[in-house]
Amino acid sequence: MNAMNKEQIRETVLRVLGDVIPNTDAQAINPDISFHDQLELDSIDFLRLMMNLEKEVNVTIFDFDYPKLSTLKGCENYLAERLELTA
């Protein structure tokens, strides 16, 4: 699944986020504000999000990179970069 564009990455992140936190309004998510601040995402849910994204997109997300993935835009940029590296 290495040929994903940013829109496909965004859709994937929002879908996985919806799996981790049901009843999430994907349209209301501000891409520049942290998931924690918008959705009160706790550390366990954030870990679930990271693990599910790894499975879904088939890339390794290093724990020291987690701060880069705290926002929707951060997830898009990080995953796009990781997918390019594995292409």
N, C-alpha and C positions, 0 to 999 in steps of 0.2 A: 504494500500500500504506500509506496514511496512517491507516487505522483499526485500529491494533494496540493491544491492551491490554498491560499489563506482563507477563502470563503468556506471551503470544505473543512479546513481545520477548525474554523469558528463553529460551524454546524456540529462537528464532532464534539468539541469541548462543551458546547451548550447541551447536547444530548446526554453526554456522560454526567455533566453537572446535574441535569434533571433526574438522572438515575440515582445519584448520591443524595440529592436533596429534592424529593418530590414536591410538586406544587411551585417550583421555581418559575417565575415569569421571565423567560429568556429575552423577550423584547424589552424588558425594563432594565436589563443589566447594562450598566455603564462600563465600557471596555477599559476605562482608565482608573476605576476605583476598585480597590481590593475586594475579593470575594468575601473576606471576613467582615469588612465594613458594610457591605451591601446585604449579605445574606446571613450574617452571624455564623459563618462557616467555622466550626471548631477544628482543632488540630486533627482529630480522628477522621472527620469528614474530608478534610484537606488531603490526608494520607490516602483515603479511599479514592478520591478524585485522581491523585497522581498515579496510583496503581492501576486504576481503570483506564486512564489515558495511555499508560505504557502498553497495556494489552491491546487497546483499540487501535492505536497508531503504530504499534510494533517498534517502539524506540525505547531506549533506556533513558530514564529521567534520573539524574544524579541528585541525591539528597542535598548536596551543597548548592544546587541550582534552584531548589524550591522557592526561594524568595523571588526569583525571576518570573515564576508562574503564579504569582498572587493575584494577577488581574487577567481579564480576558485577553487584552492586547498582549500582555506578557506571555500568555500561553501560546497565542498565535505565532508570535515572533520566535519563541524558543523552539516550538515544534517544527516550524518551517525550516529553521536553521538545522535542527537535528535530522530532519528528513533529507535535506540537501546533502548532509555529510554521509548519510548511509546510502544515497542513491548510486 
